Amino acid sequence: MSSDLRKAYEPQSVEEKWYQFWLDQKCFLADPKSPKPPYSIVIPPPNVTGMLHMGHVLNTTIQDILARKARMDGKEVLWLPGTDHAGIATQAVVEKALRKQGLMKHREDLGREKFLEHVWAWKEKHGGIIIQQLKKLGCSCDWSRERFTMDPAYSRCVQQVFVELYKKGLIYRGKRMVNWDTAARTAVSDEEVDMIEEKGHLWHLKYPLVDAQGQPQSNEFVVVATTRPETMLGDEAVAVNPKDPRYLKLLGRRCLLPLQNKPIPIIADDFVDPKFGTGCVKVTPAHDPNDYEMALRHQLPLTVVIGPDGAMTREAGEDFAGMDRMEARQAVIEELTEQGFLLKVEDYVHNVGYSQRSHVPIEPYLSEQWFLKYPCVEASTKAVEEGRIRFHPERWTKTYTHWMHNIKDWCISRQLWWGHRVPVWYNSTPDGKSPVPATVSDEPTRPASGAVVQIPDLVTDFNPDSPLVRCQVESPGADWIQDTDVLDTWASSWLWPFATMGWPEQTDTLKKFYPTTDLVTAPDIIFFWVARMIMAGYEFMGELPFRNVYFTGIIRDKLGRKMSKSLGNSPDPLELIARYGADALRFGTMRSAPLGLDILFDEKDVELGRNFCNKLWNACRFRQMQGGEVQGEIDRMLLTPDDKWILLKLDQAIGEITASFAEYRFNEATQTLYRFFWSEYCDWYVEASKAVLYKTVEPLNGGSAERPAASTVQSLNDPLQQAARRANTLAVMDFVLSNTLVLFHPFLPFISEELWHGMGYNIDMPEDQGGKTIMFARWPKPLDEDFRGHYGLDHCYLEMVDAKYALVTQGRNLRREANIPASKKMTFILKSSNTVSQHDADVLRLLLNAEQLAIDPNYEPKKGTPSVHADLGDLYLPMEGLVDVEAEKARLKKELEKDDAEIAKVEQKLANPQFVKKVPPQVLAEHQNRLAEWQAKKQRHLELLRALEG
């Protein structure tokens, strides 16, 4: 039964109460045996030790909206939650904490086993906090199925996948150039590198040419430019473009590498841009990806002069060996200057890659790693190109297919300890030698003696067919050593859609809910996660992993800056929830989130969400305070034009919101809800309904002897008839409010549930269709033809009532422009040839706050009487006795002065060709609109002034 609503909405107590209710009633549990059609979505697993931020709010709110809408569509919903072990991120956090506690300087001080004990302890202490925070937001995940990527069952899936791909020949060990984090001492993915613009320098170096005997020529040299002079110690060539006529005569000759005093060849390669710098490029194969590719083409040696710890190797020369790379940079510059090899230095702005986790410059590093040749590339590409998987917005399809058509093997290994260890095992040979690769140790090693490595191809002499190497999940025995590398975090999360459902077993959950329906994620991981999940789905399930992918935008501050702790512009969602409520945060965020576009976050949007919740609460409370039967039957014979109008507007809103859901345009859905409920229902219908509910309307002419003659329309004073009309209006209100609460529920789950029960709309409903919770109430459908026909809902009522409300708006503007307070009662006269019903007249009088409203088709106004023309006729506002004419004329003259000043200001800007040419189109349009608005305002003030002077 319904209960009296409190005077004010208190979100904290309501949210806690209903979330616990949903948990206790197992409302989120997915039943794989259910006959309902399935809907499934897997949460992009946040870092296990992460904290809720605004990006999570956006992403998970969208997922919750989709899950709740699917339940209302009568589907069996699985929203599967979980967390990611986040290898490098978690390890970096733990290492920092342990160093701060003085327990270690580097993880080798503790050893692998002891270090991992600390990581697991950290996970137990801090892990899962974000899950509790997601619950505060209202996320309706099936928490009984929560997964963690390092769970034993999930870890076994990851290792089994490695073994299968290894046996298919898709995983191999090779030596390549990788992004190297010198602080974490591991390879990192491109996604873990931030490109940061820096002001640096471009050093121009002279390399003397040498003669056939290798002797340098004092007056002949080539000039190369570099931003990293410390790497020149590892140069193996100077390259020019083969079509550059300036250097054709130098091809085949050699130049002397300064400081190292060794001759290096001058080669021709199409990669060189003759327009960049001098057209001569230094080639450092072991420390630049492009130079590495050139080295492979020209069979150059690869001299490693910077080690995995960021220190210079002995190959850099005894003067520099052991120096940090940044320290070596300065030392190299000083030596080059002293020896006369530095030609000039230029200021130079360029992008430098930094590790997201360690915040140190990334070092391109030649390293032996595990690589994966991607499976099912063709099927995965076609799935998106041919629309079996749909991207929202669609523009990301082109980005995806371009990457898929240019895909490169994936470096899946990391030199970390926290993660899924590579399931490859090594044994010693009888002669004491071992096939164990050099990197199978707890400390990534530099190349053995001399750091010059000759590479005939990408794959080292590692032999996967050796009987002393095994790839399997379990250890072969006591004499076997496991590879020390762990897998890239993405090498576990790419299995997320099916590994979370019990794969490799064909569980009931997999059979029911795979493929999943939707995926919500950010576009910056389209390659690192989305594409890989699609390939994994086809490889291991023989089917796509999801049917739709919704790409969110990035949440920025209102200045357009990306949110970060350092800028102090990243609000704490939990503080916003405490201040405004979870529903307010959800609604405010979604209302400002266009499909796939970045969101400029402003706390005012959350405040707007809170105000909207208060409006919803007050509107329901207003209905409850009227008493009467809850959800009584609507009598079609007693429907007023306003009743029919709001029912048609509800029908329109249902259609628009349902269409917005189908197109994943959630902000449009929230804008429709806002327009329908705040404007159409509250501002117009509720106010108009008071003409029926309160029965305080007087007859039209009200006994004013001084008013012109007018026709009068008598009120309906029959008490029984009035009571029936009142009950019918309340029935319409209940019909609209109950449907509106269902429309609101995916966006505002807490307040909609509270009001659903508080208003008694759950009474007499089947338990699985809203009786227990609004969560299972059926999603409203547009009103069918039978309903429209029975209740006489012709579209002409939209036009009729719109015209009535437009007249009210114009009448209110007339009052405002005449500087008459909104609270002051006055007389309006409507000159109309149309028939105006008593009800419409009552509504007009009420909404205009008129003491009297006369309807007179023959009215002849005094000269200068303010008026407006509308579809229903001409509305006049007799001014006698309402204002001080002289004071009002003085006020209007001041307003006209202001109008002229504002018009001149805008016209001056628009007359400036530079302004018109440079500003963005939307800014230009704003100024043009502003000019039109001020010109219209001036015209209106002129008319009022003329009327007073008339």
Beta strands, then each sheet from edge to edge (+ up, - down):
strand 1: 38-42
strand 2: 76-80
strand 3: 82-83
strand 4: 147-148
strand 5: 171-181
strand 6: 186-188
strand 7: 193-210
strand 8: 216-226
strand 9: 237-240
strand 10: 254-257
strand 11: 262-268
strand 12: 281-283
strand 13: 302-303
strand 14: 342-355
strand 15: 363-372
strand 16: 390-392
strand 17: 410-411
strand 18: 413-414
strand 19: 424-426
strand 20: 452-453
strand 21: 469-471
strand 22: 481-482
strand 23: 486-487
strand 24: 516-521
strand 25: 546-551
strand 26: 555-557
strand 27: 599-601
strand 28: 826-831
strand 29: 850-855
strand 30: 867-870
strand 31: 873-876
sheet 1: 1+ 2+
sheet 2: 3+ 4+
sheet 3: 6+ 5- 15+ 17-
sheet 4: 8+ 7- 10+ 11- 9- 12+
sheet 5: 8+ 7- 14+
sheet 6: 13+ 20-
sheet 7: 16+ 25+ 24+
sheet 8: 18+ 23-
sheet 9: 21+ 19- 22+
sheet 10: 26+ 27+
sheet 11: 29+ 28+ 31- 30+
end
